[in-house]
Amino acid sequence: MASERASDAGAYVRPIANANARYYVNIEGVPKAVFSEVSGLQMETELFEYAEGGNNEYIHRLPGLTKAGNVTLKRGISVDNELLKWYGKIAQGIMDLRTVTIVVYGTQQAGSNQDSVKPVITWELLNAFPCKWTGPQLAANGDTIAVETIELAHMGVLTFDTPT
């Protein structure tokens, strides 16, 4: 949800909710990477608890190491097989680090122009590489889409806000 903002006149501007279905993922070196689901975009800071000698009223809680969680991408299988090829390089010990960009687009159009939807926020995964690939579950009696899953480890997240 967009943060609350006040205009120059001091009037309250209601925040705009954005749908989670309007996004695009760009993987460096993969020409067409259309994903049906993105999950695991998270950062977590460990807590270091310190009990001060002679003071039993509370425990100091201090930030420790910050870890980036793995990001999972899902898509229907495609003929190019680029994600499995990328994972294959990593499995062979070839460090093929790539930049992965996730852009979330707004749901509100400016005026009547349908093509004017602007990005709301962009996350860039630094030095990403696949650490797990899962192929589709195949069933002779099913008619669901064959989905492949790739899990990406990365060195951190950069966030870019889009100016309003």
C-alpha positions as CSV (number, residue, x, y, z in Angstrom):
1,M,0.0,0.0,0.0
2,A,1.4,3.4,-0.8
3,S,2.3,5.5,2.2
4,E,0.2,8.3,3.4
5,R,1.2,11.6,1.9
6,A,0.2,15.2,2.4
7,S,0.1,17.7,-0.4
8,D,1.9,21.0,-0.3
9,A,-1.3,22.6,1.1
10,G,-1.4,20.1,4.0
11,A,-4.5,18.2,2.8
12,Y,-4.6,14.5,3.5
13,V,-4.2,12.3,0.4
14,R,-5.7,8.8,0.8
15,P,-3.2,6.0,0.2
16,I,-3.7,3.9,-3.0
17,A,-3.8,0.1,-2.7
18,N,-2.0,-1.7,-5.5
19,A,-2.9,-5.2,-6.8
20,N,-0.3,-7.9,-6.4
21,A,-0.9,-9.2,-9.9
22,R,0.7,-6.3,-11.7
23,Y,4.4,-7.1,-11.8
24,Y,7.3,-7.9,-14.1
25,V,10.4,-9.9,-13.4
26,N,13.6,-9.4,-15.4
27,I,16.4,-11.8,-15.2
28,E,19.7,-10.7,-16.8
29,G,20.4,-13.2,-19.6
30,V,16.9,-14.7,-19.8
31,P,15.0,-13.1,-22.8
32,K,11.5,-14.0,-21.8
33,A,10.8,-14.7,-18.2
34,V,7.1,-14.4,-17.5
35,F,6.3,-15.7,-14.0
36,S,3.0,-16.6,-12.5
37,E,4.2,-16.2,-8.9
38,V,6.9,-14.5,-6.9
39,S,7.4,-15.3,-3.2
40,G,10.0,-15.1,-0.5
41,L,11.0,-11.5,-1.0
42,Q,12.2,-10.8,2.6
43,M,15.0,-9.5,4.8
44,E,15.4,-10.5,8.4
45,T,17.7,-9.2,11.1
46,E,18.8,-11.5,13.9
47,L,18.5,-10.1,17.4
48,F,21.3,-10.1,19.9
49,E,20.1,-10.1,23.5
50,Y,22.3,-8.7,26.2
51,A,21.5,-8.9,29.9
52,E,23.2,-5.9,31.6
53,G,24.9,-6.9,34.9
54,G,23.1,-5.6,38.0
55,N,20.0,-4.5,36.0
56,N,17.3,-7.2,36.1
57,E,14.5,-5.0,34.8
58,Y,15.0,-5.6,31.1
59,I,17.3,-7.2,28.5
60,H,18.9,-5.1,25.8
61,R,17.9,-6.2,22.3
62,L,20.3,-5.2,19.6
63,P,20.4,-5.8,15.9
64,G,22.7,-8.5,14.6
65,L,23.3,-9.9,11.2
66,T,20.8,-9.2,8.4
67,K,20.0,-12.1,6.1
68,A,18.2,-12.0,2.7
69,G,15.7,-14.8,2.2
70,N,15.6,-16.8,-1.0
71,V,13.1,-15.7,-3.7
72,T,11.0,-18.4,-5.4
73,L,9.7,-17.9,-8.9
74,K,7.1,-20.0,-10.7
75,R,6.2,-20.2,-14.3
76,G,4.8,-22.5,-16.9
77,I,7.5,-24.6,-18.6
78,S,8.8,-23.1,-21.8
79,V,10.8,-24.5,-24.8
80,D,13.9,-22.3,-24.1
81,N,14.7,-24.1,-20.8
82,E,16.9,-21.1,-19.8
83,L,16.2,-21.4,-16.0
84,L,17.3,-25.1,-15.9
85,K,20.4,-24.2,-18.0
86,W,21.3,-21.5,-15.5
87,Y,20.8,-23.9,-12.6
88,G,23.0,-26.4,-14.5
89,K,25.9,-24.0,-14.6
90,I,25.7,-23.4,-10.8
91,A,25.5,-27.2,-10.2
92,Q,28.7,-27.6,-12.2
93,G,30.4,-25.0,-10.0
94,I,30.3,-22.1,-12.5
95,M,29.3,-19.0,-10.6
96,D,26.8,-17.3,-13.0
97,L,25.6,-14.4,-10.8
98,R,22.9,-12.2,-12.3
99,T,20.8,-9.2,-11.5
100,V,17.1,-9.9,-11.0
101,T,14.7,-7.0,-11.1
102,I,11.1,-7.2,-9.8
103,V,8.9,-4.2,-10.7
104,V,5.4,-3.7,-9.3
105,Y,3.1,-1.5,-11.4
106,G,0.3,0.7,-10.1
107,T,-3.4,0.0,-10.7
108,Q,-4.4,3.6,-11.2
109,Q,-4.1,5.2,-14.6
110,A,-3.4,8.9,-15.1
111,G,-6.4,10.2,-17.1
112,S,-7.9,7.9,-19.6
113,N,-4.6,6.6,-21.1
114,Q,-4.5,2.8,-20.3
115,D,-0.7,2.7,-21.2
116,S,0.2,5.2,-18.6
117,V,0.4,2.9,-15.6
118,K,3.7,3.6,-13.8
119,P,5.9,1.5,-11.7
120,V,5.2,1.8,-7.9
121,I,8.4,0.2,-6.6
122,T,11.3,-1.8,-8.0
123,W,13.4,-4.4,-6.1
124,E,16.8,-5.5,-7.4
125,L,18.2,-8.7,-6.2
126,L,22.0,-8.4,-6.2
127,N,24.2,-11.3,-7.4
128,A,21.4,-13.8,-7.6
129,F,21.9,-17.4,-8.5
130,P,19.6,-20.5,-8.5
131,C,20.0,-22.8,-5.5
132,K,17.0,-25.0,-6.3
133,W,15.1,-26.0,-9.4
134,T,11.9,-28.0,-9.4
135,G,10.3,-29.4,-12.5
136,P,6.5,-29.8,-13.0
137,Q,4.3,-32.5,-11.6
138,L,3.1,-34.5,-14.5
139,A,-0.2,-36.5,-14.5
140,A,-1.7,-38.3,-17.4
141,N,-5.2,-37.5,-16.2
142,G,-4.7,-33.8,-15.5
143,D,-5.1,-30.7,-17.5
144,T,-3.3,-28.2,-15.4
145,I,-0.4,-26.1,-16.6
146,A,3.1,-27.7,-16.1
147,V,4.9,-25.3,-13.8
148,E,8.6,-25.1,-13.1
149,T,9.9,-23.5,-9.9
150,I,13.3,-21.9,-9.4
151,E,14.6,-20.6,-6.0
152,L,17.2,-17.9,-6.1
153,A,19.7,-17.0,-3.4
154,H,21.0,-13.5,-3.6
155,M,23.4,-11.1,-1.7
156,G,20.8,-8.4,-0.9
157,V,18.0,-6.2,-2.1
158,L,18.1,-2.7,-3.4
159,T,14.8,-0.8,-3.4
160,F,13.9,2.0,-5.8
161,D,10.8,4.1,-5.1
162,T,9.1,5.6,-8.1
163,P,8.7,9.4,-7.8
164,T,5.0,10.5,-7.9
